[in-house]
Amino acid sequence: MLNADALSQLRQLKSDIEENKVVFPGTVKATNGRFGFVALDEGRDVFLPPEEMQKVLPGDRVNVTEQEVEKGKVQGAVDELLETRLTTFVGRYLVKGKGHFVVPETPGINRWIFIPPKERMNAKPDDYIYCEIHKHPIKDGKGQARILRVIGKAGEPGIERSLTLATFDLADTWPEQVQAQADSLSEKDIEAHEAGRQDRTAQPYVTIDSPGTQDMDDALLAEPNATGWTLSIAIADPTSVLEPDSPAEQEAFNRATAIYFPGEPLPMLPDSISTRLCSLMPDVNRLALVCDLQVNNDGSLGDYSFHQAVIRSHRKLSYELVANLIEGREDDEIKALPDAVANSLDQLHQVATALRKWRNEHALLSGDRPEFRLRLDENKRIRLIEPSVQNEAHRLVEECMVAANRCAAGFLARQASGLFIQHPGLRDDRIDNIRALLESHAPHLSDVDANSAEGFRHLMKHTEKLGAEVPVKAIISRQLARAELGFEAAPHQGMGLDAYTTFTSPLRKFSDFYVHRLIKAALWDVPMKALTEDQLENLQKAQIRARQAASSLEAWLKSDFARTLGEETLSGVISRTVPAGFFVRLDANGLEGFVSCKDLDGKYSFDPVTLRLIHNKNGRIFQLEQPVKVTFAGVDEERRQINFKLVEAEEIQLTGTDSANS
């Protein structure tokens, strides 16, 4: 038995060790296995073995120490929990013997978490549940969870949407204060704000949208003049009826954007605001922020101005009807249009044609990639996937919106502060690969400075129909950076513009709503609360979360629908390549599925320059945009990923140049 002196010496030794040990702060990164890593703040990763990974959750901020194990390998040991970021998650309720657990659906939590008796909310086995961490596992590796809500069971109508909302922490109901604010507003509030605005109710503005659209953001009007046209774009004006920093505005900021889930969208603003009081419905007075713009005969933009106005849409028109009118078809609905509306639509088509011609020559147009519409059945699952045809009416509206947004960007660029969509072009970590690609397959473009706005524009234009052995433009397009929001004007490389922002969807996007505030503050000294850097970062994160949620739900619904494909041979093209295989997008319905290299004969190497998969012996190639035929091979349930089996592929062989560079 140790005496008092020995115990004191041990305590002192322990204290010395604690004082002298080196700890490193970092963030926990999970894997598909039981192990993980800590991404240290200094820029390197430290391996966490399973026993240490049991003590932490994905995203935890921790201090770790490094320990040398056999054969000179180093691994981390968790020393201290600094902050936990994963507080809520979804999972499936599981009963094993006397133990009640949640099996998390959250990637990276590869364990069952115990639920104490008082925290079970009468959940039943196999229920999907929404939980929070009740006890963190940092002390003993044994965490506990508390059920906040029972979501439902697999197979129930709409369970996919409900589970997606819970997974991404998206609210499907309005906070009491927001609902109270929405309920307090009426047509009288619209009338109260009409004073002092331009009265444009007699002018033949029209909306052009899908038949089912109710949250109509924009109305259009065009008139000819001596040097081109006056284009007038009226945008719904919710900022007039919602006080700055009011509950509805705060919630719009939190949501960041309306999410167009299949079948049932998740709005950014309550319906009474977005689809009634502020929507530019026909035959009622509505508040609008109007951009009047001179479009010259060559499609270039002239002078522009912004106005607070009252408009009265003269018609709600569908894309199909406007396209029919443009193409010279006649039906009873077209014949019934007032002359003023028909004349304006004719001028709008001419304006849009000129605008598109200018952008094609001086900026960049996005390609018309086929789009598809999901039709759901009574159980809220996909019944049919059908092509969504982009016609001349869609392009008309697009050109008018881009023109108005360019004006907003130009105006804000001259102010003390703004909000812009910045797109830097190529990813920094891919520039060397792109340079190597051009040297091999487009040497006449290898000296182009792809980092400059002019150089990037030149590169994208001159690779459009390049007769190279690899799809150069598709390869470049796969390696672009993500567009981001910023307070400073900067190029939008993807559009080939010196600056860009959007203000044309204030009922659906908070960034557009905020740009309205900026324009009004600059022109009419209307009060507003400016965003901070932290708020801008949070807004971007919310936008990304919304996109991820929509993609996640679509992937789930599509993977279920894919089971109906049977054994039929399906045509498609390779849409993405990775070292483990390639993704195929089907021609008929746009579904994307994965073909694994493990299911192909032989071994393949991935070329990061051409994004090709190349057989190590016979030189067989799989590359972007290559036509293939596949059959359905199942669904990866964890990833909700469709898998295909290759049946046939258009043959591509290495040339001498390719062989030398492979």
VOGU-3710 file (C-alpha; in Angstrom, 3 decimals, decimal comma):
1> mlnadalsql> 0,000/0,000/0,000  1,385/3,408/-1,000  2,174/5,865/1,774  1,290/9,549/1,715  4,653/10,576/0,189  4,348/8,064/-2,647  0,790/9,198/-3,416  1,929/12,812/-3,428  4,769/11,958/-5,835  2,331/10,156/-8,167
11> rqlksdieen> -0,022/13,119/-8,130  2,875/15,443/-8,901  4,056/13,156/-11,734  0,554/13,105/-13,190  0,361/16,895/-12,915  3,729/17,261/-14,670  2,613/14,968/-17,478  -0,584/16,989/-17,900  1,347/20,237/-18,016  3,920/18,976/-20,503
21> kvvfpgtvka> 1,739/17,039/-22,940  1,067/18,620/-26,312  -2,586/18,876/-27,363  -3,872/19,776/-30,790  -7,298/21,319/-31,453  -9,298/20,016/-34,403  -12,616/18,819/-35,805  -13,794/15,206/-35,871  -14,340/13,691/-39,334  -16,292/10,447/-39,594
31> tngrfgfval> -15,876/7,673/-42,157  -18,043/4,783/-43,321  -16,105/2,550/-40,919  -15,856/2,603/-37,128  -12,652/4,655/-37,186  -12,325/8,358/-37,979  -9,979/11,327/-38,106  -9,443/14,688/-36,461  -8,753/17,481/-38,948  -6,287/19,561/-36,943
41> degrdvflpp> -6,472/23,332/-37,148  -2,846/23,329/-38,290  -3,871/21,553/-41,506  -3,201/17,810/-41,095  -5,332/14,818/-40,140  -4,811/12,505/-37,159  -6,200/8,953/-37,187  -8,758/8,084/-34,471  -9,074/4,341/-33,739  -12,549/2,862/-33,087
51> eemqkvlpgd> -12,264/3,062/-29,281  -11,536/6,796/-29,464  -14,134/7,401/-32,190  -16,740/5,969/-29,799  -16,212/8,985/-27,535  -17,027/11,634/-30,131  -19,578/12,635/-32,761  -19,066/13,967/-36,308  -18,250/17,690/-36,236  -17,139/17,738/-32,578
61> rvnvteqeve> -14,410/20,222/-31,757  -11,829/18,418/-29,600  -8,304/18,562/-28,265  -6,279/15,447/-29,107  -2,861/14,132/-28,198  -0,752/11,952/-30,453  0,435/8,499/-29,393  2,993/6,334/-31,145  1,799/2,759/-31,656  3,530/-0,276/-33,112
71> kgkvqgavde> 5,670/0,027/-36,238  6,084/3,765/-35,751  2,471/4,586/-36,542  0,804/7,520/-34,800  -2,826/7,790/-33,733  -4,868/10,283/-31,776  -6,371/10,120/-28,307  -9,224/12,450/-27,409  -8,131/14,664/-24,544  -11,021/17,106/-24,213
81> lletrlttfv> -14,354/17,986/-25,793  -14,382/21,671/-26,727  -17,713/21,938/-28,551  -20,306/19,597/-30,010  -22,128/20,687/-33,155  -24,305/17,650/-33,798  -27,198/18,163/-31,397  -30,155/16,692/-33,320  -30,394/13,816/-35,792  -32,826/11,274/-37,208
91> grylvkgkgh> -32,796/7,515/-36,943  -34,798/4,333/-36,642  -36,128/3,013/-33,321  -34,717/-0,386/-32,401  -35,487/-2,727/-29,489  -32,938/-5,441/-28,666  -33,810/-7,479/-25,620  -34,338/-4,963/-22,833  -32,371/-2,244/-24,622  -34,029/0,544/-26,597
101> fvvpetpgin> -31,848/2,313/-29,146  -31,819/4,709/-32,073  -29,959/3,601/-35,202  -28,846/6,965/-36,666  -29,446/7,794/-40,320  -26,818/10,535/-40,056  -23,675/9,598/-42,010  -20,704/8,973/-39,746  -22,582/7,819/-36,623  -21,913/4,108/-36,958
111> rwifippker> -23,356/2,954/-33,641  -26,595/2,417/-31,810  -27,357/5,050/-29,179  -29,234/4,099/-26,030  -32,550/5,828/-25,230  -33,435/5,930/-21,491  -37,009/4,875/-20,498  -38,191/8,433/-19,768  -37,078/9,711/-23,189  -38,846/7,218/-25,517
121> mnakpddyiy> -42,151/9,045/-26,269  -44,012/5,751/-26,842  -42,075/5,092/-30,048  -42,543/1,693/-31,677  -39,905/-0,531/-33,294  -38,934/0,632/-36,810  -40,396/4,118/-36,280  -38,343/6,908/-37,738  -37,590/9,312/-34,886  -36,131/12,794/-34,466
131> ceihkhpikd> -33,714/12,884/-31,531  -31,233/15,009/-29,676  -28,092/13,989/-27,816  -29,120/13,602/-24,161  -25,701/12,515/-22,901  -22,509/12,978/-24,908  -20,298/9,835/-25,110  -17,071/11,726/-24,300  -16,599/10,174/-20,825  -17,154/6,482/-21,463
141> gkgqarilrv> -18,118/6,083/-25,109  -21,729/5,422/-24,125  -23,914/8,257/-25,331  -27,664/8,598/-24,777  -30,410/10,141/-26,895  -33,791/11,721/-26,223  -36,699/11,435/-28,687  -38,103/14,823/-29,664  -40,639/13,609/-32,239  -41,858/10,394/-33,812
151> igkagepgie> -41,783/10,952/-37,585  -43,511/7,805/-38,848  -42,840/4,441/-40,439  -41,263/3,447/-43,729  -43,882/3,104/-46,439  -46,245/5,752/-45,085  -47,262/8,384/-47,694  -44,930/11,382/-47,484  -42,500/9,769/-45,029  -39,617/10,587/-47,382
161> rsltlatfdl> -40,344/14,307/-47,224  -40,934/14,290/-43,455  -37,685/12,444/-42,824  -35,749/14,770/-45,135  -37,072/17,835/-43,303  -36,022/16,370/-39,957  -32,626/15,255/-41,269  -31,768/18,772/-42,437  -33,476/20,543/-39,503  -35,995/22,287/-41,750
171> adtwpeqvqa> -39,236/23,556/-40,232  -42,532/22,651/-41,916  -44,569/25,012/-39,745  -44,286/28,722/-38,987  -43,218/30,101/-35,590  -46,157/31,699/-33,756  -44,823/35,240/-34,200  -44,394/34,734/-37,947  -47,874/33,300/-38,365  -49,331/36,132/-36,289
181> qadslsekdi> -47,565/38,709/-38,471  -48,789/37,031/-41,661  -52,353/36,809/-40,324  -52,339/40,510/-39,414  -51,676/41,602/-43,012  -54,484/42,263/-45,490  -55,321/44,131/-48,693  -55,558/47,281/-46,575  -51,802/47,088/-46,010  -51,254/47,052/-49,771
191> eaheagrqdr> -53,522/50,075/-50,173  -51,768/51,888/-47,333  -48,440/51,689/-49,185  -49,758/52,859/-52,570  -49,420/56,554/-51,728  -46,340/58,179/-53,234  -45,710/55,375/-55,710  -45,960/55,575/-59,481  -49,353/54,416/-60,701  -48,734/51,926/-63,508
201> taqpyvtids> -51,966/50,003/-63,203  -53,050/50,956/-66,738  -49,897/49,570/-68,358  -50,256/46,042/-69,826  -47,851/44,116/-67,589  -48,231/40,318/-67,755  -46,787/37,392/-65,823  -45,437/34,344/-67,645  -45,194/31,218/-65,507  -46,210/27,597/-65,164
211> pgtqdmddal> -49,992/27,166/-64,846  -49,779/26,057/-61,205  -47,477/28,846/-60,015  -49,009/31,093/-57,364  -45,958/32,967/-55,990  -45,477/35,195/-59,016  -42,371/37,359/-58,608  -42,169/39,183/-61,917  -44,308/40,899/-64,562  -43,046/42,151/-67,923
221> laepnatgwt> -43,724/44,904/-70,439  -41,856/46,107/-73,542  -42,325/49,043/-75,905  -40,324/49,970/-79,021  -38,397/53,245/-79,266  -36,022/54,931/-81,738  -32,920/52,909/-80,782  -34,438/49,667/-79,533  -36,888/49,043/-76,715  -37,867/50,126/-73,239
231> lsiaiadpts> -38,039/46,947/-71,189  -39,891/47,197/-67,883  -39,462/44,422/-65,300  -41,791/44,715/-62,302  -40,729/42,644/-59,294  -42,962/41,789/-56,327  -42,170/43,997/-53,330  -42,575/42,136/-50,007  -40,054/44,450/-48,330  -42,695/47,195/-48,330
241> vlepdspaeq> -45,130/45,309/-46,099  -42,586/43,489/-43,907  -40,756/45,659/-41,403  -36,954/45,271/-41,256  -35,922/42,547/-38,795  -39,558/41,565/-38,218  -40,368/37,909/-37,381  -41,228/37,067/-41,016  -37,974/38,573/-42,278  -35,953/36,740/-39,625
251> eafnrataiy> -37,587/33,443/-40,603  -36,982/34,163/-44,301  -33,311/34,678/-43,454  -33,209/31,388/-41,518  -34,806/29,485/-44,407  -32,749/31,382/-47,023  -34,826/30,083/-49,924  -38,002/28,326/-50,906  -37,263/24,644/-51,535  -39,055/23,072/-54,469
261> fpgeplpmlp> -39,466/19,564/-53,148  -41,286/17,260/-55,577  -45,027/17,586/-55,067  -44,986/19,956/-52,091  -42,610/22,953/-51,917  -41,330/24,412/-48,652  -41,881/28,196/-48,938  -39,617/30,947/-47,622  -42,529/33,209/-46,654  -46,038/32,281/-45,470
271> dsistrlcsl> -48,564/31,621/-48,247  -50,697/34,631/-47,334  -47,691/36,808/-48,235  -46,001/34,894/-51,059  -49,023/33,634/-53,005  -51,585/36,332/-52,253  -50,730/39,776/-50,873  -47,352/40,156/-52,591  -47,789/37,844/-55,577  -48,323/39,723/-58,849
281> mpdvnrlalv> -51,733/38,171/-59,450  -53,839/39,406/-62,366  -56,501/42,076/-62,001  -55,469/43,308/-58,542  -53,239/46,184/-57,477  -49,839/45,046/-56,268  -46,706/46,790/-54,981  -43,643/46,411/-57,169  -40,032/47,471/-57,468  -39,681/48,226/-61,180
291> cdlqvnndgs> -36,553/48,318/-63,323  -36,985/50,350/-66,525  -34,241/49,522/-68,954  -33,139/50,676/-72,399  -32,252/47,682/-74,583  -30,493/48,727/-77,762  -31,067/47,101/-81,140  -27,863/45,065/-80,791  -28,988/43,711/-77,386  -26,625/45,875/-75,335
301> lgdysfhqav> -27,987/47,599/-72,226  -28,441/51,362/-72,062  -29,666/53,576/-69,239  -31,803/52,073/-66,498  -33,715/53,285/-63,451  -35,563/51,821/-60,472  -39,018/52,895/-59,308  -41,457/52,061/-56,545  -44,771/51,506/-58,289  -48,250/50,038/-58,147
311> irshrklsye> -48,958/47,671/-61,021  -51,931/45,584/-62,090  -51,056/42,476/-64,082  -53,368/42,274/-67,100  -52,915/38,544/-67,624  -51,395/35,450/-66,048  -49,948/33,631/-69,065  -48,426/30,173/-69,337  -45,110/29,419/-71,016  -46,952/27,216/-73,497
321> lvanliegre> -49,374/29,947/-74,570  -46,599/32,521/-75,048  -44,497/30,000/-76,996  -47,488/29,283/-79,249  -47,956/33,010/-79,871  -44,243/33,424/-80,704  -44,426/30,517/-83,147  -47,464/32,040/-84,864  -50,014/29,483/-83,723  -53,510/30,652/-82,951
331> ddeikalpda> -56,101/29,389/-80,532  -59,066/30,913/-78,758  -56,999/32,024/-75,762  -54,454/33,812/-77,952  -57,207/35,463/-80,011  -58,786/36,721/-76,779  -55,659/38,624/-75,689  -56,096/42,425/-75,683  -54,145/44,163/-78,448  -51,930/45,967/-75,926
341> vansldqlhq> -50,897/42,658/-74,319  -50,312/40,927/-77,668  -48,214/43,864/-78,908  -46,137/43,891/-75,727  -45,510/40,125/-76,011  -44,309/40,601/-79,587  -41,902/43,331/-78,436  -40,770/41,186/-75,483  -39,840/38,401/-77,892  -37,811/40,825/-80,010
351> vatalrkwrn> -36,085/42,221/-76,906  -35,224/38,743/-75,632  -33,846/37,710/-79,019  -31,560/40,751/-79,074  -30,486/40,238/-75,452  -29,651/36,578/-76,084  -27,694/37,418/-79,221  -25,613/39,942/-77,251  -24,943/37,455/-74,442  -23,979/34,769/-76,930
361> ehallsgdrp> -21,438/37,125/-78,492  -20,115/38,957/-75,411  -20,848/36,753/-72,377  -21,622/33,053/-71,787  -24,853/31,111/-72,166  -25,543/27,931/-70,235  -26,318/24,941/-72,418  -29,896/23,689/-72,686  -29,372/20,486/-70,712  -32,489/18,293/-70,758
371> efrlrldenk> -34,629/18,714/-67,642  -37,258/16,376/-66,269  -40,368/16,780/-64,142  -41,329/14,314/-61,412  -45,015/13,394/-61,244  -46,088/11,922/-57,905  -48,950/9,525/-57,128  -51,408/9,602/-54,210  -48,729/8,047/-51,953  -46,327/10,905/-52,793
381> rirliepsvq> -43,980/8,651/-54,732  -42,888/9,025/-58,339  -45,518/7,853/-60,808  -43,866/9,259/-63,918  -40,770/11,184/-65,000  -41,351/13,275/-68,097  -39,201/15,725/-70,085  -39,584/19,403/-69,186  -39,197/21,190/-72,499  -37,535/24,623/-72,458
391> neahrlveec> -39,285/26,712/-75,120  -38,929/30,274/-76,445  -41,128/31,623/-73,660  -38,758/30,236/-71,017  -35,835/31,875/-72,794  -37,787/35,153/-73,067  -38,313/35,305/-69,299  -34,724/34,238/-68,599  -33,263/37,014/-70,740  -35,464/39,663/-69,120
401> mvaanrcaag> -34,491/38,479/-65,620  -30,770/38,394/-66,437  -30,960/41,914/-67,897  -32,722/43,280/-64,805  -30,246/41,542/-62,494  -27,311/42,971/-64,442  -28,765/46,444/-63,841  -29,107/45,748/-60,112  -25,480/44,570/-59,982  -24,295/47,662/-61,852
411> flarqasglf> -26,220/49,918/-59,499  -24,961/48,226/-56,309  -21,380/48,218/-57,591  -21,454/52,024/-57,344  -22,766/52,022/-53,770  -20,889/51,711/-50,495  -22,215/48,174/-49,971  -23,929/45,496/-52,012  -24,619/41,799/-52,321  -23,252/39,944/-55,324
421> iqhpglrddr> -23,037/36,443/-56,708  -19,355/35,813/-57,329  -18,087/32,949/-59,459  -14,289/32,588/-59,738  -14,370/30,053/-62,579  -12,014/27,095/-62,201  -11,262/25,492/-58,862  -7,811/26,489/-57,643  -6,764/22,866/-57,146  -7,658/21,924/-60,739
431> idniralles> -5,868/24,659/-62,689  -2,727/22,568/-63,344  -4,873/19,694/-64,624  -6,777/22,005/-66,964  -3,501/23,448/-68,280  -2,254/19,908/-68,989  -5,562/19,077/-70,686  -5,269/22,061/-73,018  -1,628/21,379/-73,839  -2,543/17,838/-74,935
441> haphlsdvda> -5,935/18,328/-76,577  -6,257/22,036/-77,416  -2,720/23,420/-77,699  -3,957/26,577/-79,435  -5,718/27,473/-76,150  -2,932/26,482/-73,756  -1,704/30,083/-73,357  -5,140/31,414/-72,382  -5,244/32,811/-68,827  -8,272/30,910/-67,541
451> nsaegfrhlm> -8,125/32,841/-64,243  -9,080/36,126/-65,903  -12,686/36,892/-66,821  -11,770/37,495/-70,464  -9,589/34,370/-70,634  -12,205/32,109/-69,050  -14,869/33,449/-71,417  -12,576/32,831/-74,407  -11,790/29,311/-73,194  -15,423/28,286/-72,724
461> khteklgaev> -16,480/29,715/-76,088  -13,695/28,091/-78,082  -14,118/24,646/-76,532  -17,863/24,565/-77,312  -17,540/22,561/-80,536  -13,891/21,657/-80,375  -13,109/18,587/-82,461  -10,825/16,995/-79,857  -10,654/13,336/-78,864  -11,939/14,212/-75,401
471> pvkaiisrql> -14,909/16,468/-74,514  -12,760/19,393/-73,384  -15,598/21,734/-72,397  -17,408/19,027/-70,413  -14,169/18,222/-68,565  -13,617/21,895/-67,708  -17,259/22,328/-66,657  -16,867/19,443/-64,195  -14,084/21,328/-62,396  -15,637/24,722/-61,745
481> araelgfeaa> -15,744/26,399/-58,350  -19,029/27,008/-56,572  -20,621/30,446/-56,862  -20,687/32,365/-53,587  -22,310/35,453/-52,113  -20,100/38,436/-51,351  -20,393/42,092/-50,392  -17,957/43,212/-53,117  -18,583/43,302/-56,869  -16,566/40,570/-58,586
491> phqgmglday> -16,812/38,664/-61,869  -19,328/35,890/-62,409  -17,118/33,762/-64,641  -19,780/31,157/-65,309  -21,988/33,809/-66,938  -19,110/35,751/-68,457  -20,145/38,957/-66,662  -18,068/41,483/-64,736  -20,603/41,552/-61,876  -23,919/39,892/-61,134
501> ttftsplrkf> -26,587/39,740/-58,476  -30,252/38,754/-58,346  -33,284/40,682/-57,101  -35,992/39,114/-59,270  -37,177/36,422/-56,797  -37,740/38,172/-53,443  -40,651/35,858/-52,551  -38,423/32,806/-52,957  -34,838/33,836/-52,113  -33,676/35,885/-49,152
511> sdfyvhrlik> -30,639/37,208/-51,031  -33,020/38,785/-53,579  -35,200/40,120/-50,752  -32,097/41,696/-49,204  -31,006/43,290/-52,507  -34,417/45,041/-52,544  -33,549/46,490/-49,136  -30,170/47,681/-50,455  -31,639/49,354/-53,546  -34,339/51,110/-51,529
521> aalwdvpmka> -31,884/52,276/-48,869  -29,615/53,774/-51,542  -32,342/55,464/-53,607  -34,997/56,453/-51,092  -33,226/56,250/-47,723  -35,538/53,424/-46,594  -34,374/51,953/-43,229  -32,686/48,547/-43,293  -30,473/46,347/-41,137  -27,249/45,400/-42,930
531> ltedqlenlq> -25,955/41,843/-42,889  -22,726/41,081/-41,055  -19,979/38,772/-42,375  -21,161/36,029/-39,999  -24,757/36,419/-41,164  -23,659/36,213/-44,798  -21,807/32,981/-44,039  -24,885/31,569/-42,279  -27,082/32,575/-45,226  -24,811/30,681/-47,610
541> kaqirarqaa> -24,826/27,628/-45,349  -28,636/27,706/-45,269  -28,737/27,899/-49,083  -26,422/24,894/-49,346  -28,483/22,957/-46,788  -31,628/23,668/-48,800  -30,021/22,377/-52,006  -28,761/19,282/-50,218  -32,224/18,603/-48,780  -33,890/18,867/-52,195
551> ssleawlksd> -31,240/16,610/-53,748  -31,559/14,100/-50,911  -35,330/13,780/-51,266  -35,117/13,506/-55,051  -32,439/10,812/-54,750  -34,652/8,827/-52,360  -37,731/9,061/-54,573  -35,737/8,293/-57,724  -34,032/5,274/-56,183  -37,470/3,852/-55,312
561> fartlgeetl> -38,760/4,595/-58,810  -35,708/2,918/-60,362  -36,951/-0,445/-59,058  -39,670/-0,267/-61,718  -37,093/-0,251/-64,532  -36,926/-4,053/-64,608  -34,374/-5,754/-66,865  -34,812/-3,465/-69,870  -31,674/-2,179/-71,629  -31,458/1,594/-71,152
571> sgvisrtvpa> -29,582/4,211/-73,192  -27,639/7,023/-71,554  -24,387/8,969/-71,429  -21,566/9,062/-68,901  -22,190/12,159/-66,794  -19,427/11,848/-64,176  -16,313/9,763/-63,645  -14,521/8,901/-60,394  -11,672/6,473/-59,635  -14,165/3,817/-58,509
581> gffvrldang> -16,362/3,961/-61,638  -18,691/6,243/-63,561  -22,208/7,655/-63,397  -24,656/7,295/-66,277  -27,537/9,689/-66,967  -30,410/7,980/-68,800  -31,707/9,674/-71,943  -35,369/8,853/-71,329  -35,846/10,160/-67,781  -32,610/11,743/-66,530
591> legfvsckdl> -32,069/9,157/-63,779  -28,424/8,830/-62,779  -26,868/5,572/-61,653  -23,399/4,211/-60,896  -21,370/1,601/-62,756  -18,595/0,268/-60,527  -15,175/-0,678/-61,864  -15,499/-3,810/-59,725  -18,180/-5,028/-62,130  -15,984/-4,478/-65,208
601> dgkysfdpvt> -13,364/-6,885/-66,543  -9,810/-5,998/-65,597  -8,386/-3,041/-63,709  -8,841/0,614/-64,614  -6,777/3,691/-63,783  -8,274/7,168/-63,384  -6,700/10,033/-65,322  -7,285/13,293/-63,368  -6,469/15,391/-66,458  -8,994/13,931/-68,920
611> lrlihnkngr> -11,288/12,471/-66,216  -11,055/9,179/-68,093  -11,040/5,624/-66,774  -8,468/3,656/-68,780  -8,031/-0,135/-68,786  -4,519/-1,002/-67,629  -3,931/-3,563/-70,413  -6,198/-3,201/-73,417  -6,612/0,598/-73,324  -10,404/0,569/-73,193
621> ifqleqpvkv> -11,733/3,990/-72,176  -14,733/5,416/-70,353  -15,087/9,189/-70,510  -17,589/12,028/-70,092  -20,447/12,231/-72,637  -19,722/8,724/-73,939  -22,928/6,918/-75,013  -23,551/3,658/-73,128  -26,274/1,088/-72,574  -26,992/-0,245/-69,106
631> tfagvdeerr> -29,495/-2,251/-67,082  -30,779/-1,613/-63,567  -28,663/-3,479/-61,002  -30,202/-2,440/-57,678  -30,039/0,349/-55,110  -27,390/1,111/-52,490  -29,797/1,708/-49,583  -27,322/3,588/-47,403  -26,403/6,098/-50,108  -29,815/5,856/-51,850
641> qinfklveae> -27,776/5,462/-55,003  -29,019/3,717/-58,146  -26,609/1,110/-59,512  -26,373/0,069/-63,165  -24,710/-2,798/-64,967  -22,909/-1,995/-68,215  -24,307/-3,721/-71,314  -22,566/-1,854/-74,120  -20,406/1,255/-74,632  -19,297/3,200/-77,682
651> eiqltgtdsa> -15,684/2,188/-78,237  -12,974/4,786/-77,588  -9,314/3,840/-77,839  -6,148/5,608/-76,768  -4,287/7,481/-79,500  -0,541/7,884/-79,542  -0,823/11,241/-77,775  -3,126/9,777/-75,143  -0,837/6,803/-74,584  2,125/9,083/-74,060
661> ns> 0,232/11,088/-71,463  -1,467/8,208/-69,629
//
